[in-house]
Amino acid sequence: MDGLDLLKKDWNKQDTQATLKAKDILPMLHKKSSSIVKTLFYISIGELLFWILVNTIPYFSSDSYREQLDKVYSDNIMIGLSVFSYAIILVFIFLLYKSYKSISVTDSARRLMKSIINTRKIIKYYVLYNLIIIAISLVIGFYYSSHYDPNVMKA
């Protein structure tokens, strides 16, 4: 308990004139909120670029692997799923950019909270979308591997 008493005594000795006013704290909150949304926006752009890269790199590999990919990606389901996924990612990037631009230093605390809650909803839906698309992709991937992969068909 001696350590706790020392901390209390030291806390009481501290200068109380260093407190910040609400008008000083509000711009800091705005800047931090805007910075987080900006980071999330950059992450979503990075994810889009990552998936574009992942989908284009296999075409620079061996001819047999490229033929297998062409066989799978010539199916309308895979083409539709790919186009849909890219469209959804672009929509989320647009929504995050719009959310980032809506956060302003001159906003009231109420408007700032609404913008933060809106951004939180966008992120929540984006994560939910990613989880659903992963589950769908796994099911489709298992289907295609069991029907088109000669190694799986032999077993």
Buried (B, 14 or more C-beta within 10 A) or exposed (E): EEEEEEEEEEEEEEEEEEEEEEEEEBEEBBEEBBEBBBEBBEEBBEBBEEBEEEBEEEEEEEEEEEEBBEEBBEEEEBEEBEEEBBEBBEEBBEBBBEBBEBBEEEBEEEEBEEBBEBBEEBBEEBEEBBEEBEEEEEEBEEEBEEEEEEEEEEE
